[in-house]
Amino acid sequence: MMTDSATGTITSIEEAEHEPFMRRALELAERGLGLVAPNPLVGAVVVSDGGIVGEGWHRGPGTPHAEAMALSEAAGLARGATLYVTLEPCAHRGRTPPCAPAVVGAGIARVVTAVRDPNPLVDGRGFGILHDSGVDVREGVLARRGRRLIDGFAKHIRTGLPFVTLKMASSLDGRSAARDGSSRWITGEESRRDVHRLRAASGAVVVGAGTAVADDPSLTVRLDGYRGRPPVRVLVDGTGRTPSTGALFDRSAPTLVATTARARPGSFESWREAGADVQVLGEERVSLGRLMAHLGRDRGIQAVLIEGGPTLAWSAVEEGIVDRLVLYLAAKLIGGNQAPGVLGGTGIRTIDEALSVRIDEMEMLGGDVRLVGDVHRDR
């Protein structure tokens, strides 16, 4: 047995031998960021005699699946080899043939996976085909990373709603800006680069009017080598505060404005003339629940990133739409009663009512601390 220094968990020597190949499969899968939706991210590696002989990753709907690519590259070396794949091989025909029978036909002796496919059309059926054909199947290697890879796909295919990540950044004392409102840059370059990775993994990025007016963000993905689609930029503005001349309306990416019936006259026309889609999703305030239903069920968006300020962040927490929290803590102290915190709104009444967050990850990004936690785990 051996201990993983990062997680403290004990794994068998056999599992430890599997992990390097599964890590490679996970890395390959991430090449599909921004390309594969509505399909899941998947990576695959064929290993023979301890070496990689074939690799593949899903590049988008209608293209060969990761397993098919890896098996094609491995060719005859696939017979008797081990296939490492981040997700259970599919068992149904869509735009491409099912993968499980292809794995059997290639002569693969063992399949090692991270997670089972949550799609009701698969969900164990792929494993069943492999078992019935005499293929040795191992499930659960680097399962947490595998689940993280498909969180949006998994929630959306079961509920029609997107998986929602709330991103926040603050000083060590919980301030999101100084008392004059300045907030650039609380965190360092590595944290800001990580936010772009979060955007790349999302179908939509949401901000409120306060952030849009104060920071004029573009909300685009700026990563070297990124080839995926830009996420939909979503502005939550219930009163019509945001002018249509800002970066959100530069037409470099699609923009949606979620507003209310009480928005000031002329706002709708101005936003639409700037190329934005405008949706009225509330009377007095924008319903974030209705917004998520619109994004998930009407637009097919599987993952949403909320990057708004304290007011929008609290509304998301209060309405119970947040699935995951990503918090960047900068090694700075700001202080002051006038400096805003990361959460605004009315807040909770008593400490007993506080929302519990299960912290799953903690790491250093340059001089910042990155915390990742899951919330609303009872849903």
Salt bridges, closest charged atoms under 4 A:
GLU14 OE2 - HIS18 NE2 3.88
GLU14 OE2 - ARG110 NH1 3.82
GLU14 OE2 - ARG138 NH1 2.33
GLU19 OE1 - ARG23 NH2 3.34
GLU27 OE1 - ARG24 NH1 3.51
GLU55 OE2 - ARG24 NE 2.83
ASP136 OD2 - ARG138 NH2 2.97
GLU139 OE1 - ARG116 NH2 3.38
ASP151 OD2 - ARG324 NH2 2.63
GLU189 OE2 - ARG193 NH2 3.06
ASP194 OD1 - ARG197 NH2 3.16
ASP194 OD2 - ARG370 NE 2.71
ASP250 OD1 - ARG233 NH2 2.98
ASP277 OD2 - ARG299 NH2 2.34
GLU284 OE1 - ARG262 NE 3.90
ASP298 OD2 - HIS294 ND1 2.99
GLU307 OE1 - LYS167 NZ 3.94
GLU307 OE2 - ARG199 NE 2.68
GLU318 OE1 - ARG285 NH1 3.98
GLU319 OE2 - ARG285 NH2 3.77
ASP323 OD2 - LYS155 NZ 2.81
ASP323 OD1 - ARG379 NH2 2.81
GLU353 OE2 - ARG349 NH2 3.11
ASP360 OD2 - ARG148 NH2 3.29
ASP360 OD1 - ARG358 NE 3.38
GLU361 OE2 - ARG148 NH1 2.58
GLU361 OE1 - ARG370 NH1 3.49
GLU363 OE2 - ARG370 NH1 3.30
ASP374 OD2 - ARG148 NH2 3.75
ASP374 OD1 - ARG324 NE 3.03
ASP374 OD2 - ARG377 NH1 2.89
